[in-house]
Amino acid sequence: MDSGQVLSHYNDKKILITGGAGCIGSNLVRTLLSVDPAKITVLDDFSASFPWNLPKHPLLQVIEGSVLDEQKLKQVFYENPDFVIHLAAHFANQNSIDHPETDLMVNGLGLLRVLEYSRLMEPKRVIFAGSGCSVYGSHAEIPFKEGTVSLTLDTPYQIHKLLGELYCNHYHEIFGLPTVIGRFFNVYGPGEVPGQYRNVIPVFMWLAMHDRPLPVMGKGEETRDFAYVDDIVDGILRMGVIDGAVGEAMNLASGTETSVRSLADLVIEITGSKGGWIQKPKRDWDRSNRRLASIEKAKRILGYNPKKDFKEGLVTVYNWLETNRENVVESLGPSAGLW
Ligand SMILES: NC(=O)c1ccc[n+]([C@@H]2O[C@H](COP(=O)([O-])OP(=O)(O)OC[C@H]3O[C@@H](n4cnc5c(N)ncnc54)[C@H](O)[C@@H]3O)[C@@H](O)[C@H]2O)c1
């Protein structure tokens, strides 16, 4: 199935997206609005995103509230969504080290409540945003394949992402809920405002745009699998409509490995930054030297085929930050993110 055929399955459908104002969610909303859904409902508490990140559109309903709030959940599930895409999360590793209980509440209990309401309302599909950067641990064989997960994880975020998978499997096995787990790797793209707890790409880009040195943790030889958000959105939409995906967990990534130092070099080249980069000690919990996903399973089951060239993707992030500079500065407050 090509991407257009996949998208056409969402015509006339009601789609609930929790955490839909974030990086992945806002791009997913825009893609879905390019067809004719009956309605898209975003439930987001804006704890890590901003309303300006979503378009204004008659088919888009934005409800401000938490996935922990039963009243809000009743409100959004009462509409009987065809698809539930659960992206809301307390994000990510360092944030969970600093706030482990909030992480458990949002990523554990929040998901559990979404699954309970889904069981009552019986949507066609429930997609859970899992994390391939989490469940394989720090010492898995490269490339990471779906068959094995680690029971020795480094942060509460990683633990709760694994817990989320266990809950999804439980609801699928015991109640027949049609769940699918996407194990995303380092997702980047327009729509992510840099910040203390945010991913390396928007943070590097923003610092470079201000001629600040880029803090490269460790030797810089550490690698990550950076996945462009449009490719992830395409994978999510496929998970919603391809029957063979139900009950499965699949990596969604680029299937390529990039060192953090070469990322820093590219960001400096794109922005023309005079700040260069500096070496910083690794964070205690960060024991992952290499990350590379196998995307064979997603290719086979979903027809997933990530397309974005890395440098092109980085230029898109740069352009988005330039275009939205005022909103970003206002959202970041007095420090303007220049920690
Ligand atoms: N971006 C990545 O690299 C990556 C990698 C692996 C997995 N994931 C997962 O994918 C999902 C989406 O990621 P993202 O990059 O868009 O993150 P994001 O932080 O940009 O989006 C998450 C959204 O959830 C909202 N949210 C937080 N707590 C909430 C709550 N209690 N109730 C309702 N909304 C709440 C935030 O305000 C934000 O808009 C998350 O579940 C994340 O853990 C992301």
The ligand as a Tripos MOL2 file, in Angstrom:
@<TRIPOS>MOLECULE
LIG
   44    48     1     0     0
SMALL
NO_CHARGES

@<TRIPOS>ATOM
      1 N1         10.6620   11.9940   20.0630 N.am      1 LIG1
      2 C1         11.3470   10.8780   20.2490 C.2       1 LIG1
      3 O1         12.5470   10.8090   19.9950 O.2       1 LIG1
      4 C2         10.6440    9.6550   20.7660 C.ar      1 LIG1
      5 C3         11.3400    8.4430   20.8100 C.ar      1 LIG1
      6 C4         10.7020    7.3250   21.3360 C.ar      1 LIG1
      7 C5          9.3980    7.4210   21.7800 C.ar      1 LIG1
      8 N2          8.7610    8.6250   21.7360 N.ar      1 LIG1
      9 C6          7.3950    8.6950   22.2730 C.3       1 LIG1
     10 O2          6.5300    9.2340   21.2760 O.3       1 LIG1
     11 C7          5.5180   10.0240   21.8830 C.3       1 LIG1
     12 C8          5.4800   11.3920   21.2720 C.3       1 LIG1
     13 O3          6.7910   11.9500   21.3250 O.3       1 LIG1
     14 P1          7.0610   13.4690   20.9880 P.3       1 LIG1
     15 O4          8.4810   13.5570   20.5160 O.co2     1 LIG1
     16 O5          5.9810   14.0270   20.1460 O.co2     1 LIG1
     17 O6          7.0210   14.0600   22.4440 O.3       1 LIG1
     18 P2          6.4140   15.4410   22.9380 P.3       1 LIG1
     19 O7          6.8970   15.6440   24.3230 O.co2     1 LIG1
     20 O8          6.7130   16.4950   21.9160 O.co2     1 LIG1
     21 O9          4.8510   15.1450   22.9340 O.3       1 LIG1
     22 C9          4.1870   14.5730   24.0060 C.3       1 LIG1
     23 C10         2.9730   15.4040   24.2820 C.3       1 LIG1
     24 O10         2.3050   14.8440   25.4180 O.3       1 LIG1
     25 C11         1.8140   15.9260   26.1910 C.3       1 LIG1
     26 N3          1.6070   15.4310   27.5400 N.ar      1 LIG1
     27 C12         2.5200   15.2150   28.5160 C.ar      1 LIG1
     28 N4          1.9160   14.7660   29.6260 N.ar      1 LIG1
     29 C13         0.5890   14.6840   29.3480 C.ar      1 LIG1
     30 C14        -0.5550   14.2980   30.0850 C.ar      1 LIG1
     31 N5         -0.4600   13.9070   31.3560 N.pl3     1 LIG1
     32 N6         -1.7570   14.3340   29.4810 N.ar      1 LIG1
     33 C15        -1.8820   14.7600   28.1990 C.ar      1 LIG1
     34 N7         -0.8240   15.1570   27.4480 N.ar      1 LIG1
     35 C16         0.3920   15.1170   28.0180 C.ar      1 LIG1
     36 C17         2.8720   16.9990   26.0820 C.3       1 LIG1
     37 O11         2.3670   18.2860   26.3840 O.3       1 LIG1
     38 C18         3.2770   16.8650   24.6170 C.3       1 LIG1
     39 O12         2.4850   17.6870   23.7930 O.3       1 LIG1
     40 C19         5.8300   10.0140   23.3840 C.3       1 LIG1
     41 O13         5.0660    9.0080   23.9830 O.3       1 LIG1
     42 C20         7.2960    9.6500   23.4370 C.3       1 LIG1
     43 O14         7.6280    9.0350   24.6520 O.3       1 LIG1
     44 C21         9.3420    9.7340   21.2220 C.ar      1 LIG1
@<TRIPOS>BOND
     1     1     2 1
     2     2     3 2
     3     2     4 1
     4     4     5 ar
     5     4    44 ar
     6     5     6 ar
     7     6     7 ar
     8     7     8 ar
     9     8     9 1
    10     8    44 ar
    11     9    10 1
    12     9    42 1
    13    10    11 1
    14    11    12 1
    15    11    40 1
    16    12    13 1
    17    13    14 1
    18    14    15 2
    19    14    16 1
    20    14    17 1
    21    17    18 1
    22    18    19 2
    23    18    20 1
    24    18    21 1
    25    21    22 1
    26    22    23 1
    27    23    24 1
    28    23    38 1
    29    24    25 1
    30    25    26 1
    31    25    36 1
    32    26    27 ar
    33    26    35 ar
    34    27    28 ar
    35    28    29 ar
    36    29    30 ar
    37    29    35 ar
    38    30    31 1
    39    30    32 ar
    40    32    33 ar
    41    33    34 ar
    42    34    35 ar
    43    36    37 1
    44    36    38 1
    45    38    39 1
    46    40    41 1
    47    40    42 1
    48    42    43 1
@<TRIPOS>SUBSTRUCTURE
     1 LIG1         1 GROUP 0 **** ****
